[in-house]
């Protein structure tokens, strides 16, 4: 049918238009190919312009042209319909297949016949969990999650102890071998022993990895089945087991005790909160919190189960499927992995507690790697098509990108979702380069552009709380601070009393006193007579600036001006 249909459609017909101009009778003949693809009004305008037709025939020509195109198009449709019916009568087309195609077309294009969407298991479980976490059973859920967390933590502790003992034993063996090197042993013996040690470590690590995977899979299955069953029982008012299921027994709570027998004690955070208004005409209000802490403190679960810890965890759990999500920015290198640096520490924290709602951190990273490879391939092919032959510099750059297609560029970031962390739901892994540590950061730096894009994602995806490293570093050493101050030309040698490091909006600034001894927040004031100055906003000195974290909590929406360095 397709070849016949093509022959029926691809036909050229002559449009004939007759009109009179004074005593002359004129005829306009224009060949048109059907089906007509271009706009009829545009075609009419071109005919008027090309043939210099008088304006008195403009409307009549347009009506005649519309009528001709419509009639010929209907004739083509009728001809195609006749051919299709003949094909069905002659048996060239399978009637059952034709009926299936028609039914599929109706289901895909007509809402009345469309098949209702089936909710997935994850969506059903999310709805059930959201209902339970906002019910009297919320405390039971948190207690169960805490018990699972303690169980996994103990397994990880056992693994670390075994690995430590193995490394110590292997280190002692290697020391003995190195002492005999050149006497009774050769380099080949040392290499052979090192290979054996490596295999032993790999076997032990694989053993514990499989055991942890199996334990987390069992916990996740048990937890989800228990949540579904509890939700069904709550819907049944006649069930007698509800009160027993949601009853909280203090003796059932497991506490993880440190080696010295004392329960882990939470360190007191040094922090200061204040409010700013951003915008020229339509101002938005933001709550800012400046505190000295490790970025991973927002992710770690506390090993004790005191009331304050439970409230933090309850707030995070209740807002998991809400429009008030919490995010965190981690500064990482260009490799999508969890083998070194803060990426390894973050992955370790994620593995300490089973994620009952989302895939594990390793599974998410594997998915992200596949997406990055696919995106890089598409960008590379598109760049080759558009640019073609370029100079050698661009060719080298393209070759470098092709060699590292699994890596991301500075300013790019990837996102991981979590339900098993203490105070966050989303982690933004922002790729930064050495320019951040050298202090050569401008408004167009990839790191700053990446932060702006992160804030845009927060605005569009209901992330109303975002935690950001204040100076775009996780570890602020004395050498780095000295270099930054020298590049800012603030006179490191004379150690001035007040040295401005960064600006937080238009009305607030953080100043460094006495060569980095403490940090203080100040506010700009105006006396109404044209005089301006700075005054202490509050006495919030923070001794030791080793780790600084900047948190923005928005009442309305985060915008890209929430954090400007």
Secondary structure, DSSP 4 states (H G I P E B T S, - for coil): -HHHHHHHHSEEEEEEEEEEETTEEEEEEEEEEES--S-HHHHHHHHHHHTT--GGGHHHHHHHHHHHHHHHHHHHHHHHHHHHHHHHHHTSS-HHHHHHHHHHHHHHH-GGGPPPPPPPHHHHHHHHHHHHHTSTTHHHHHHHHHHHHHHHHHHHHHHHHHHHHHHHHHHHHHHHHHHHBTTTB-HHHHHHHHHHHHHHHHHHHHHHHHHHHHHHHHHHHHHHHHHHHHHHHHH-TT-SSHHHHS---GGG----B-TTSPBP-PPPPEEEEEEEEE-SSS-EEEEEEEEE--GGGGTPPPSS--HHHHHHHHHHHHTTTSS-EEEEEEEE-SS-SSSSHHHHHHHHHHHTS--SSS--HHHHHHHHHHHHHHHHHHHHHHHHHHH-S--HHHHHHHHHHHHTTTS--TT-EEEEE-SSSSS-SEEEEEE--THHHHT---TT-HHHHHHHHHHHHHHHTTEEEEEEETTS-S---HHHHHHHHHHTT--GGGT-SEEEEEEETTTEEEEEETTTTEEEEEEEEE-SSS-EEEEES-----S--S--EEEEEESS---TTSS--
